[in-house]
Amino acid sequence: MTKSELIDAVAQRTKITKSRAEQVVNCVFDAMTAALERDEGIEIRGFGSFTVRKYKAYNGRNPRTGRPVPVPEKRLPFFKVGKELKELVNSPLADGSPRPPIEEDDDNDDDD
């Protein structure tokens, strides 16, 4: 689902205009981004939690030249799925049939 598809879904479900739904979605994303920038975690019960993980600086390697490259310390957002969402994704469909297996994309095969 893309951001525009999310906006469309919010507009349909809440019966508001797409421009108003876009404001709502942007407001939620902005609030989440601001919280993560402040090193605050975000917990959405039944869905999951977002935290910021800190990584120390290290020496990496340029894959093209093989030379060492210093990588500065960084902070990255991390998502941990909630128990209810995990169970929903892995549960059978509403009609009781099992979920079909995920088909892998074979376009990137190097076997040709």
Backbone as JSON, one array per atom type, in Angstrom:
{
  "sequence": "MTKSELIDAVAQRTKITKSRAEQVVNCVFDAMTAALERDEGIEIRGFGSFTVRKYKAYNGRNPRTGRPVPVPEKRLPFFKVGKELKELVNSPLADGSPRPPIEEDDDNDDDD",
  "N": [[0.86, -1.18, 0.0], [0.61, 2.14, -0.89], [1.33, 5.57, 0.09], [-0.56, 7.27, -1.09], [-2.59, 5.44, -1.62], [-3.27, 4.78, 0.98], [-4.28, 7.24, 1.84], [-6.53, 7.4, 0.17], [-7.98, 5.2, 1.21], [-8.47, 6.06, 3.85], [-10.05, 8.3, 3.32], [-12.3, 7.09, 2.11], [-13.25, 5.34, 4.14], [-13.82, 7.05, 6.26], [-15.45, 8.86, 5.14], [-14.64, 11.43, 4.32], [-13.16, 14.22, 2.55], [-10.6, 13.71, 0.03], [-8.49, 15.51, 0.24], [-8.7, 16.34, 2.89], [-8.3, 13.89, 4.15], [-5.67, 13.46, 3.38], [-4.42, 15.46, 4.86], [-4.88, 14.45, 7.43], [-3.45, 11.99, 7.38], [-0.84, 12.95, 6.85], [-0.5, 14.48, 9.17], [-0.47, 12.48, 11.16], [1.82, 11.03, 10.39], [3.74, 13.08, 10.62], [3.64, 13.6, 13.38], [4.53, 11.14, 14.37], [7.12, 11.05, 13.28], [8.27, 13.28, 14.54], [8.22, 12.42, 17.21], [9.99, 10.23, 17.11], [12.31, 11.58, 16.37], [12.83, 12.89, 18.73], [13.73, 10.84, 20.23], [11.75, 9.32, 21.39], [9.71, 6.52, 21.97], [7.16, 4.85, 20.04], [4.12, 3.38, 20.59], [1.69, 1.36, 19.35], [-0.93, -0.26, 20.24], [-1.72, -3.6, 19.5], [-0.8, -3.33, 16.96], [2.0, -2.55, 16.67], [5.35, -1.43, 17.57], [7.45, 1.44, 17.39], [10.82, 2.29, 17.57], [13.94, 4.0, 18.2], [17.02, 2.99, 17.14], [20.38, 3.02, 18.11], [23.48, 3.16, 16.49], [26.9, 2.48, 16.67], [29.86, 4.15, 15.46], [31.84, 2.75, 12.82], [34.36, 1.01, 10.9], [33.84, 0.57, 7.61], [33.8, -1.03, 4.35], [34.64, -0.17, 1.09], [32.96, -1.62, -1.5], [33.71, -1.62, -4.16], [36.39, -0.71, -4.4], [37.64, -1.85, -2.24], [38.82, -0.48, -0.23], [39.09, 0.73, 3.15], [36.39, 2.46, 4.75], [35.32, 5.06, 6.78], [32.44, 4.83, 8.76], [30.05, 6.86, 10.07], [28.55, 7.21, 13.4], [25.09, 6.42, 13.86], [21.51, 6.88, 13.96], [18.69, 4.9, 13.66], [15.31, 4.29, 12.66], [13.28, 1.68, 14.01], [11.04, -1.0, 13.65], [8.87, -3.03, 15.48], [6.79, -5.69, 15.18], [3.48, -6.08, 16.47], [1.84, -8.5, 18.62], [-0.88, -9.11, 18.0], [-1.17, -8.2, 15.33], [0.73, -9.79, 14.07], [-0.44, -12.3, 14.45], [-2.81, -11.94, 12.98], [-1.82, -11.64, 10.36], [-0.78, -14.14, 9.93], [-2.96, -15.8, 10.19], [-5.68, -17.96, 9.03], [-7.7, -17.18, 6.1], [-10.82, -15.28, 6.13], [-12.83, -17.01, 5.25], [-11.94, -19.41, 6.12], [-10.11, -20.75, 4.58], [-6.66, -21.54, 3.91], [-4.0, -19.1, 3.78], [-2.65, -18.18, 0.63], [0.59, -19.28, -0.59], [3.39, -17.04, -0.62], [4.48, -15.83, -3.61], [7.63, -15.79, -5.05], [9.49, -13.29, -6.77], [10.79, -13.97, -9.86], [12.27, -12.46, -11.58], [14.82, -11.54, -11.1], [16.71, -13.48, -11.52], [19.91, -14.91, -11.92], [20.56, -17.0, -13.42], [20.29, -17.22, -16.16]],
  "CA": [[0.0, 0.0, 0.0], [1.36, 3.39, -0.95], [0.75, 6.65, 0.88], [-1.78, 7.75, -1.76], [-3.62, 4.43, -1.39], [-3.69, 4.96, 2.37], [-5.13, 8.44, 1.87], [-7.81, 7.01, -0.44], [-8.68, 4.32, 2.15], [-8.94, 6.88, 4.96], [-11.15, 9.12, 2.81], [-13.46, 6.23, 1.91], [-13.77, 4.8, 5.4], [-14.31, 8.11, 7.15], [-16.34, 9.69, 4.34], [-14.14, 12.8, 4.25], [-12.53, 14.47, 1.25], [-9.23, 13.21, -0.08], [-7.55, 16.52, 0.74], [-8.76, 16.28, 4.35], [-7.66, 12.62, 4.52], [-4.22, 13.67, 3.22], [-3.99, 16.22, 6.03], [-4.89, 13.54, 8.58], [-2.34, 11.05, 7.23], [0.39, 13.72, 7.04], [-0.42, 14.86, 10.58], [-0.06, 11.29, 11.91], [3.22, 10.75, 10.05], [4.57, 14.15, 11.2], [3.7, 13.39, 14.83], [5.38, 9.97, 14.61], [8.48, 11.45, 12.96], [8.74, 14.17, 15.6], [8.46, 11.61, 18.41], [11.21, 9.46, 16.9], [13.43, 12.54, 16.4], [13.08, 13.18, 20.15], [14.1, 9.56, 20.85], [10.61, 8.74, 22.08], [9.14, 5.37, 21.29], [5.75, 4.93, 19.67], [3.5, 2.08, 20.77], [0.31, 1.28, 18.88], [-1.35, -1.58, 20.72], [-2.32, -4.46, 18.49], [-0.14, -3.11, 15.67], [3.43, -2.68, 16.85], [6.02, -0.29, 18.19], [8.58, 2.05, 16.7], [11.86, 2.82, 18.45], [15.14, 4.44, 17.5], [18.21, 2.22, 17.53], [21.63, 3.75, 17.91], [24.57, 2.34, 16.0], [28.2, 3.12, 16.85], [30.68, 4.31, 14.27], [32.68, 1.6, 12.52], [35.05, 1.08, 9.63], [33.26, -0.3, 6.58], [34.68, -1.28, 3.22], [34.08, 0.16, -0.21], [32.97, -2.89, -2.23], [34.34, -1.47, -5.48], [37.85, -0.57, -4.3], [38.16, -2.64, -1.13], [39.43, 0.41, 0.77], [38.26, 0.98, 4.33], [35.64, 3.71, 4.75], [34.72, 5.29, 8.1], [30.99, 5.01, 8.77], [29.76, 7.56, 11.32], [27.46, 6.66, 14.2], [23.8, 6.82, 13.31], [20.28, 6.45, 14.62], [17.74, 4.44, 12.65], [14.03, 3.81, 13.2], [13.11, 0.23, 14.02], [9.65, -1.39, 13.9], [8.65, -4.37, 16.0], [5.38, -6.01, 14.98], [2.73, -6.49, 17.65], [1.36, -9.88, 18.64], [-2.16, -9.24, 17.3], [-0.93, -8.04, 13.89], [1.45, -11.0, 13.64], [-1.42, -13.39, 14.39], [-3.71, -11.66, 11.86], [-1.12, -11.89, 9.1], [-0.55, -15.58, 9.81], [-4.18, -16.57, 10.37], [-6.37, -18.31, 7.79], [-8.61, -16.15, 5.6], [-12.12, -15.25, 6.8], [-13.63, -18.16, 4.87], [-11.33, -20.62, 6.67], [-9.07, -21.31, 3.71], [-5.32, -21.05, 4.26], [-3.46, -18.05, 2.92], [-1.79, -18.74, -0.42], [2.01, -18.98, -0.37], [3.9, -15.84, -1.28], [5.29, -16.19, -4.77], [8.83, -14.97, -5.17], [9.71, -12.72, -8.09], [11.92, -14.64, -10.52], [12.89, -11.56, -12.56], [16.21, -11.23, -10.75], [17.53, -14.68, -11.61], [21.19, -14.79, -12.63], [20.79, -18.31, -14.02], [20.14, -17.16, -17.62]],
  "C": [[0.9, 1.23, 0.0], [0.67, 4.44, -0.09], [-0.54, 7.15, 0.23], [-2.92, 6.73, -1.62], [-4.14, 4.5, 0.04], [-4.63, 6.16, 2.49], [-6.5, 8.12, 1.29], [-8.63, 6.15, 0.53], [-9.25, 5.11, 3.32], [-10.14, 7.72, 4.51], [-12.42, 8.3, 2.65], [-14.08, 5.79, 3.23], [-14.37, 5.86, 6.3], [-15.27, 9.05, 6.45], [-15.96, 11.17, 4.41], [-13.46, 12.98, 2.89], [-11.11, 13.93, 1.25], [-8.23, 14.23, 0.46], [-7.52, 16.53, 2.27], [-8.09, 14.99, 4.85], [-6.15, 12.74, 4.4], [-3.67, 14.46, 4.4], [-3.91, 15.33, 7.27], [-3.68, 12.61, 8.53], [-1.01, 11.77, 7.46], [0.58, 14.12, 8.49], [0.06, 13.68, 11.43], [1.42, 10.99, 11.65], [4.15, 11.8, 10.66], [4.73, 13.97, 12.7], [4.61, 12.2, 15.16], [6.85, 10.31, 14.36], [9.06, 12.32, 14.06], [9.06, 13.39, 16.87], [9.76, 10.82, 18.27], [12.44, 10.37, 16.9], [13.81, 12.88, 17.83], [13.49, 11.93, 20.93], [12.98, 8.97, 21.7], [10.11, 7.54, 21.28], [7.67, 5.62, 20.97], [5.19, 3.52, 19.81], [2.05, 2.15, 20.33], [-0.17, -0.13, 19.19], [-2.07, -2.35, 19.63], [-1.66, -4.33, 17.12], [1.36, -3.32, 15.78], [4.02, -1.45, 17.5], [7.21, 0.16, 17.34], [9.55, 2.56, 17.76], [13.01, 3.31, 17.58], [16.3, 3.62, 18.04], [19.44, 3.03, 17.18], [22.72, 2.78, 17.49], [25.88, 3.12, 16.14], [28.91, 3.24, 15.51], [31.54, 3.06, 14.07], [33.39, 1.84, 11.19], [34.43, 0.06, 8.69], [34.28, -0.51, 5.47], [33.96, -0.92, 1.94], [34.12, -1.11, -1.06], [33.66, -2.8, -3.59], [35.86, -1.46, -5.39], [38.46, -1.44, -3.22], [38.78, -1.79, -0.04], [38.5, 0.59, 1.97], [37.62, 2.38, 4.26], [35.06, 3.9, 6.15], [33.22, 5.54, 7.96], [30.65, 5.67, 10.11], [28.64, 6.87, 12.12], [26.15, 7.19, 13.64], [22.68, 6.29, 14.17], [19.3, 6.06, 13.52], [16.44, 4.0, 13.31], [13.92, 2.3, 13.05], [11.65, -0.07, 14.37], [9.6, -2.82, 14.41], [7.15, -4.65, 15.93], [4.73, -6.47, 16.28], [2.16, -7.89, 17.5], [0.07, -10.04, 17.83], [-1.99, -9.12, 15.79], [-0.24, -9.28, 13.33], [0.47, -12.16, 13.49], [-2.38, -13.2, 13.22], [-3.08, -12.01, 10.52], [-0.94, -13.39, 8.87], [-1.8, -16.43, 9.95], [-4.8, -16.94, 9.03], [-7.28, -17.16, 7.35], [-9.97, -16.28, 6.28], [-12.98, -16.46, 6.46], [-13.04, -19.49, 5.35], [-10.25, -21.22, 5.81], [-7.71, -20.75, 4.1], [-4.88, -19.96, 3.3], [-2.57, -18.69, 1.87], [-0.33, -18.41, -0.14], [2.42, -17.74, -1.14], [4.8, -16.29, -2.42], [6.45, -15.23, -4.88], [8.98, -14.5, -6.6], [10.95, -13.34, -8.7], [12.63, -13.75, -11.52], [14.35, -11.31, -12.31], [17.12, -12.45, -10.81], [18.79, -14.41, -12.4], [21.52, -16.08, -13.36], [20.79, -18.27, -15.54], [21.44, -17.11, -18.34]]
}
